[in-house]
Amino acid sequence: MPTNSLPNGREGHILDYHLDASKILAPPAGGEGEGFSPLPLRNLGPGTRMPVDVFIKCKTKDQDQPDYILCCAKGQVFQRDWHRKLKTLKVPWVYFPLQDIEAVLDYLHYNLKDLKPEECCTSPDKAAIVLDAMLLWMQHFFMMDRFRTGPKLEMALDCIDRVFEFIKGSKAYLSLIMEIRHHDEYLFKHSLNVCTIGLAFLNYLGVAGQEARFFGVGALLHDLGMTQVPRTVLQKPGPLVDEEMKLIMRHPLQSYYMIKHLSTLPKDPVIMVQQHHENGDGSGYPLGLSGHSIHPWAKIMRIIDSYESVTSGRPWRAAKSPKDTLWDMRHEWEKSQVYDSALLRAFIKFLGDAN
């Protein structure tokens, strides 16, 4: 793990190290290959005592590999001047060792207790802090079998409650969600986007309480089975061959098998995860269900999943505008009734009312 301390043994004092924008050329995200994970700077408030060592990722033009410069040691208070300097240098991320991910997640979750719904309603940055915690939770939940327990699921439900409070309290909720929906690598970003758009749509439909929170956690986990698909397939820049497509089409069932044992998760979100690629005309997968055989939550997910995927793009396909995407979805429904007609009309109206 290529880490560096600051010169003269003065660990954690970033102002004592000569940093300039020309040295911070590494991409803001990534780092997992070097044993680190990114954390947006907004989560490090001045005066916060750090639960882990945090680093800056630096890479000059003549370097093959980046350096990780210690900027605040575990147990040290993050100084206001350090925070100001990083913002001045336009450094949006710090990094922490992947081995400390549980401590960071506990730290983020604890910070949510002091975050008031009205702050989220008026500040995209405040709302994004909730989504940062959800994103890191997903990374942990997706990649570590031992993390898939009831108590860890409660942490996600708490985050979802806070997102839903933010959505209900803000007249401009959807525009703020769209502003903060771009996060990490595709799989996690897609799941987070689907969850937040789904919660906003459920609020529009008048759905709240336990039903909304369990829909939200199902939306977060709907593509969990994709972690069983090789990266070479997920990131392939061209069209998939039949065998590769079969791997993709297994993911709803794999997601279902990976979460059905969670005793704290009721059956509705589990069924939604299993059925989220079923089509109204019976042409979907994995079960080929149609019409009333498809769970109502799965019908909602089918619409939101399609919309988010197309507007975000894929390695082999450029993103489309929301208007063109909705037009294509309407045309697809007229041709083959893939989507539930009443829900699709409501979703189009929901997006129209939000703009």
C-alpha positions as CSV (number, residue, x, y, z in Angstrom):
1,M,0.0,0.0,0.0
2,P,1.8,3.1,-1.2
3,T,1.3,5.6,1.6
4,N,3.4,8.6,2.5
5,S,3.7,10.7,5.7
6,L,4.3,14.4,5.5
7,P,7.9,15.7,5.6
8,N,9.8,16.3,8.8
9,G,7.7,13.8,10.7
10,R,4.8,16.2,11.0
11,E,2.0,13.8,10.1
12,G,-1.4,15.2,9.5
13,H,-0.4,18.9,9.1
14,I,-1.3,19.4,5.5
15,L,-0.4,23.1,5.6
16,D,3.2,22.1,6.3
17,Y,3.4,20.2,3.0
18,H,3.8,22.0,-0.3
19,L,0.7,21.0,-2.2
20,D,-0.4,22.7,-5.3
21,A,-3.0,22.0,-8.0
22,S,-0.3,20.6,-10.4
23,K,0.4,17.8,-7.9
24,I,-3.2,16.7,-7.5
25,L,-3.8,15.3,-10.9
26,A,-5.2,11.9,-10.0
27,P,-8.8,11.3,-10.8
28,P,-11.1,12.2,-7.9
29,A,-12.7,8.8,-7.6
30,G,-11.2,5.3,-7.7
31,G,-8.3,4.1,-5.6
32,E,-9.7,0.7,-4.7
33,G,-6.9,-0.9,-6.7
34,E,-4.3,0.7,-4.4
35,G,-6.2,-0.3,-1.2
36,F,-8.1,3.0,-0.7
37,S,-11.6,4.2,-1.0
38,P,-12.7,7.8,-1.8
39,L,-14.8,9.9,0.6
40,P,-16.2,13.3,-0.4
41,L,-14.6,16.2,1.5
42,R,-18.0,17.5,2.6
43,N,-18.1,14.7,5.2
44,L,-15.1,16.1,7.0
45,G,-16.4,19.1,8.9
46,P,-13.8,21.4,10.5
47,G,-13.3,20.3,14.2
48,T,-14.1,16.7,13.5
49,R,-12.0,14.1,15.2
50,M,-11.0,11.5,12.6
51,P,-11.9,7.8,13.3
52,V,-9.3,6.7,10.7
53,D,-6.3,8.0,8.8
54,V,-7.3,10.1,5.8
55,F,-5.2,10.8,2.8
56,I,-5.0,12.9,-0.4
57,K,-4.3,11.2,-3.7
58,C,-1.5,12.9,-5.6
59,K,0.0,12.1,-8.9
60,T,2.3,14.3,-11.0
61,K,2.7,14.0,-14.8
62,D,5.9,12.0,-14.5
63,Q,4.5,9.4,-12.1
64,D,3.2,6.0,-13.1
65,Q,1.4,5.4,-9.7
66,P,-0.2,7.9,-7.3
67,D,1.0,8.7,-3.8
68,Y,-1.3,8.8,-0.9
69,I,-0.3,11.7,1.4
70,L,-1.5,11.5,5.0
71,C,-3.6,14.6,5.7
72,C,-5.1,13.8,9.0
73,A,-4.2,11.0,11.4
74,K,-6.6,8.8,13.3
75,G,-7.7,10.5,16.5
76,Q,-6.6,14.0,15.3
77,V,-9.0,16.9,14.9
78,F,-9.5,18.0,11.3
79,Q,-8.5,21.7,11.3
80,R,-10.5,24.5,9.6
81,D,-7.4,25.7,7.8
82,W,-6.8,22.3,6.3
83,H,-10.3,22.1,5.1
84,R,-10.0,25.6,3.6
85,K,-6.8,24.7,1.8
86,L,-8.2,21.6,0.2
87,K,-11.3,23.5,-1.0
88,T,-9.0,26.2,-2.4
89,L,-7.0,23.6,-4.3
90,K,-10.4,22.2,-5.5
91,V,-9.8,18.8,-4.0
92,P,-13.2,17.2,-3.7
93,W,-12.2,13.9,-2.1
94,V,-10.0,12.4,0.6
95,Y,-9.2,8.7,0.9
96,F,-9.2,6.1,3.6
97,P,-7.8,2.6,3.7
98,L,-10.3,0.0,2.6
99,Q,-9.6,-2.0,5.7
100,D,-11.2,0.8,7.8
101,I,-14.4,0.9,5.8
102,E,-16.6,-0.3,8.7
103,A,-15.3,2.5,11.0
104,V,-15.9,5.1,8.3
105,L,-19.4,3.8,7.7
106,D,-20.2,4.0,11.5
107,Y,-18.8,7.6,11.4
108,L,-21.0,8.6,8.5
109,H,-24.0,7.0,10.1
110,Y,-23.4,8.7,13.4
111,N,-23.1,12.1,11.6
112,L,-26.6,11.7,10.2
113,K,-28.1,12.1,13.7
114,D,-27.2,15.8,13.7
115,L,-28.5,16.4,10.1
116,K,-31.9,18.1,10.2
117,P,-34.4,17.4,7.3
118,E,-34.8,21.2,6.7
119,E,-31.0,21.4,6.0
120,C,-31.4,18.6,3.4
121,C,-34.3,20.5,1.8
122,T,-32.3,23.6,1.2
123,S,-28.8,22.3,0.5
124,P,-27.8,19.7,-2.1
125,D,-24.5,19.3,-0.3
126,K,-26.3,18.4,3.0
127,A,-28.6,16.0,1.2
128,A,-25.6,14.4,-0.6
129,I,-24.1,13.6,2.8
130,V,-27.0,11.1,3.3
131,L,-26.4,9.7,-0.1
132,D,-22.7,9.4,0.6
133,A,-23.5,7.1,3.6
134,M,-25.9,5.1,1.4
135,L,-23.3,4.7,-1.3
136,L,-20.6,3.5,1.1
137,W,-23.1,1.1,2.7
138,M,-23.9,-0.3,-0.7
139,Q,-20.3,-0.8,-1.6
140,H,-19.8,-2.7,1.7
141,F,-23.1,-4.7,1.4
142,F,-22.5,-5.6,-2.3
143,M,-18.9,-6.8,-1.8
144,M,-18.8,-8.4,1.6
145,D,-20.9,-11.5,2.4
146,R,-20.4,-11.1,6.1
147,F,-21.9,-7.6,6.0
148,R,-25.3,-8.9,4.9
149,T,-27.0,-9.0,8.3
150,G,-30.2,-7.6,9.8
151,P,-28.4,-4.9,11.9
152,K,-26.6,-3.7,8.8
153,L,-29.8,-3.6,6.9
154,E,-31.3,-1.3,9.6
155,M,-28.5,1.2,8.9
156,A,-29.7,1.4,5.3
157,L,-33.3,1.8,6.4
158,D,-32.3,4.7,8.6
159,C,-30.6,6.4,5.6
160,I,-33.7,5.8,3.5
161,D,-35.9,7.4,6.2
162,R,-33.8,10.5,6.1
163,V,-33.9,10.7,2.3
164,F,-37.6,10.3,2.3
165,E,-38.0,13.1,4.9
166,F,-35.9,15.3,2.6
167,I,-38.1,14.4,-0.4
168,K,-41.3,15.1,1.5
169,G,-40.1,18.4,2.9
170,S,-38.7,20.0,-0.3
171,K,-40.8,21.5,-3.0
172,A,-37.9,21.2,-5.4
173,Y,-37.0,17.6,-4.3
174,L,-36.6,16.1,-7.7
175,S,-34.3,18.9,-9.1
176,L,-32.1,18.5,-6.0
177,I,-32.1,14.7,-6.4
178,M,-31.1,15.0,-10.1
179,E,-28.3,17.4,-9.0
180,I,-26.8,15.0,-6.6
181,R,-27.5,11.7,-8.4
182,H,-24.0,11.3,-10.0
183,H,-21.7,9.5,-7.6
184,D,-19.4,6.5,-7.9
185,E,-18.9,3.7,-10.4
186,Y,-21.9,2.6,-12.4
187,L,-23.4,-0.3,-10.4
188,F,-23.5,1.7,-7.2
189,K,-24.5,4.9,-8.8
190,H,-27.4,3.3,-10.7
191,S,-28.8,1.6,-7.6
192,L,-28.6,4.8,-5.6
193,N,-30.2,6.8,-8.4
194,V,-33.0,4.2,-8.7
195,C,-33.6,4.4,-5.0
196,T,-33.9,8.2,-4.8
197,I,-36.0,8.6,-7.9
198,G,-38.2,5.7,-6.7
199,L,-38.7,7.3,-3.3
200,A,-39.6,10.6,-5.0
201,F,-42.1,8.9,-7.3
202,L,-43.7,7.0,-4.3
203,N,-44.1,10.3,-2.5
204,Y,-45.8,11.6,-5.6
205,L,-48.2,8.6,-5.6
206,G,-49.0,9.2,-1.9
207,V,-47.1,6.2,-0.6
208,A,-45.3,6.7,2.8
209,G,-44.2,4.9,6.0
210,Q,-43.0,1.4,6.1
211,E,-44.1,0.7,2.5
212,A,-41.8,3.5,1.2
213,R,-38.8,2.6,3.3
214,F,-38.9,-1.1,2.3
215,F,-39.4,-0.2,-1.3
216,G,-36.3,2.0,-1.0
217,V,-34.1,-0.8,0.4
218,G,-35.3,-3.1,-2.3
219,A,-34.4,-0.5,-4.9
220,L,-30.9,-0.3,-3.4
221,L,-30.4,-4.0,-3.6
222,H,-32.2,-4.8,-6.9
223,D,-28.9,-5.3,-8.8
224,L,-27.0,-7.0,-6.1
225,G,-26.8,-10.1,-8.3
226,M,-24.7,-8.1,-10.8
227,T,-21.8,-8.5,-8.5
228,Q,-21.7,-12.1,-9.7
229,V,-21.2,-11.0,-13.3
230,P,-17.6,-10.6,-14.5
231,R,-16.4,-7.0,-14.8
232,T,-15.3,-7.7,-18.4
233,V,-19.0,-8.3,-19.2
234,L,-20.4,-5.3,-17.3
235,Q,-17.8,-3.0,-18.8
236,K,-17.7,-4.3,-22.3
237,P,-17.8,-1.4,-24.8
238,G,-19.7,-3.3,-27.5
239,P,-22.8,-5.4,-27.8
240,L,-23.0,-8.6,-25.7
241,V,-23.0,-12.1,-27.2
242,D,-25.6,-14.6,-26.2
243,E,-23.6,-16.2,-23.4
244,E,-22.7,-12.8,-21.9
245,M,-26.4,-11.8,-22.1
246,K,-27.4,-15.0,-20.3
247,L,-25.0,-14.0,-17.4
248,I,-26.7,-10.6,-17.2
249,M,-30.2,-12.1,-17.3
250,R,-29.4,-14.3,-14.2
251,H,-29.0,-11.3,-12.0
252,P,-32.6,-10.8,-10.7
253,L,-32.6,-14.4,-9.4
254,Q,-29.1,-14.1,-8.0
255,S,-30.2,-10.9,-6.2
256,Y,-33.2,-12.7,-4.8
257,Y,-31.1,-15.6,-3.5
258,M,-28.7,-13.2,-1.9
259,I,-31.3,-11.3,0.2
260,K,-34.2,-13.7,0.8
261,H,-32.5,-14.9,4.1
262,L,-32.6,-11.5,5.7
263,S,-35.3,-11.8,8.4
264,T,-35.7,-8.0,8.7
265,L,-36.7,-7.7,5.1
266,P,-40.4,-8.4,4.3
267,K,-41.4,-10.4,1.2
268,D,-42.6,-7.4,-0.9
269,P,-39.1,-5.9,-1.6
270,V,-37.7,-9.4,-2.1
271,I,-40.3,-10.2,-4.7
272,M,-39.7,-6.8,-6.3
273,V,-36.0,-7.6,-6.7
274,Q,-36.8,-11.0,-8.3
275,Q,-39.3,-9.5,-10.7
276,H,-37.9,-6.1,-11.7
277,H,-37.1,-7.2,-15.3
278,E,-40.5,-8.8,-15.9
279,N,-42.6,-7.2,-18.7
280,G,-46.3,-6.7,-19.0
281,D,-46.5,-8.7,-22.2
282,G,-44.6,-11.7,-20.7
283,S,-41.4,-11.1,-22.6
284,G,-39.3,-10.3,-19.6
285,Y,-37.1,-12.4,-17.3
286,P,-36.3,-14.5,-15.3
287,L,-39.8,-16.0,-14.9
288,G,-41.6,-14.7,-18.0
289,L,-44.5,-13.3,-15.9
290,S,-47.2,-11.0,-17.4
291,G,-50.0,-8.7,-16.3
292,H,-51.4,-9.2,-12.8
293,S,-48.8,-11.9,-12.1
294,I,-46.2,-9.2,-11.6
295,H,-45.9,-7.6,-8.2
296,P,-47.0,-3.9,-8.2
297,W,-43.6,-2.8,-6.8
298,A,-41.8,-4.6,-9.6
299,K,-44.0,-2.8,-12.2
300,I,-42.8,0.5,-10.6
301,M,-39.2,-0.7,-10.6
302,R,-39.4,-1.7,-14.2
303,I,-40.2,1.9,-15.2
304,I,-37.7,3.6,-13.0
305,D,-34.9,1.1,-13.7
306,S,-35.3,1.6,-17.5
307,Y,-35.5,5.4,-17.2
308,E,-32.4,5.7,-15.1
309,S,-30.4,3.2,-17.2
310,V,-31.1,5.0,-20.5
311,T,-30.6,8.6,-19.2
312,S,-27.3,7.5,-17.5
313,G,-26.0,5.6,-20.5
314,R,-23.9,2.4,-20.7
315,P,-20.3,1.6,-21.8
316,W,-21.8,0.7,-25.3
317,R,-24.5,3.3,-25.5
318,A,-24.5,7.1,-25.0
319,A,-27.0,8.6,-22.5
320,K,-30.3,9.9,-23.9
321,S,-32.1,13.0,-22.7
322,P,-35.1,12.5,-20.3
323,K,-37.5,13.7,-23.0
324,D,-36.2,11.2,-25.6
325,T,-36.1,8.4,-23.0
326,L,-39.7,9.0,-22.0
327,W,-40.8,9.1,-25.7
328,D,-39.0,5.8,-26.3
329,M,-40.7,4.2,-23.3
330,R,-44.1,5.4,-24.4
331,H,-43.5,4.0,-27.9
332,E,-42.3,0.7,-26.3
333,W,-45.5,0.5,-24.3
334,E,-47.7,1.2,-27.3
335,K,-45.9,-1.5,-29.3
336,S,-45.8,-4.3,-26.7
337,Q,-47.2,-3.2,-23.3
338,V,-43.9,-3.7,-21.6
339,Y,-44.8,-1.2,-18.9
340,D,-47.9,-0.8,-16.8
341,S,-49.8,1.9,-18.6
342,A,-51.3,3.7,-15.6
343,L,-47.9,3.8,-13.8
344,L,-46.1,5.0,-16.9
345,R,-48.5,7.8,-17.4
346,A,-48.1,8.8,-13.7
347,F,-44.3,8.7,-14.0
348,I,-44.4,11.0,-17.1
349,K,-46.7,13.4,-15.3
350,F,-44.5,13.2,-12.1
351,L,-41.4,14.2,-14.0
352,G,-43.3,16.9,-15.9
353,D,-44.7,18.4,-12.6
354,A,-41.2,18.4,-11.1
355,N,-39.7,20.6,-13.9
